[in-house]
């Protein structure tokens, strides 16, 4: 098992920035690609970003590309999501996730095996 614990979140004004963190334990961190998703109540889980095992190749959803940055610190078993120029959105739960490494980019939630507990973020207008 891999345990993921997210932190950060809260209330931020539109146009502002926020960084989410996620710590991992229990498995060899570098064997796993990582991802961030979010879910607004009543809506489907939305893919935001993923990063490969080494951290050399991030990939983003069109909706956040240029504003969000995913990163990882393999020495610290940490992953991050830096969010800039946030747009107004209903309160959403952000999830970090991990899956065994693969040579392809995976954006579907069902492919991720381990999930953090969720972090609430509210962007006010």
Steps between C-alpha positions, in 0.01 A plus 500: 500500500596856440361764729448850367422794726407831346541839660444863419173627369256750640353820364668716238382789289470474126828587337695383801732207550510194718726200536376156590732233637475126527730276700545134418609199699495124486638424155794588282400848402694505175310198369185709473373766270293763678195702421262767626125497453217713630130454549228756538196354678256363246761484227740234380855470616714726282857427400737790558861386464732204510875456527725206425721314745809713459310825491631586158172491312193679630175498307199725551135524419425780257296675767802555725798496266705815548351570843567184702833326556539146624830396654649236722792467737602137495747541783223624727217278368301813422292629213363847446248692298571868463186678386523853364241739362220300655158547349175510696368151562257332733676340796690201366686211649849448362651154507854381456537156351762245402523212258773255401723658242429461135646641187180677407318796646187393685221748566221268610439472872423130489861428404630644828533255784560719801328821605544769757216597728407815314568867554228761480570814301260788455569780255291806567412755237 
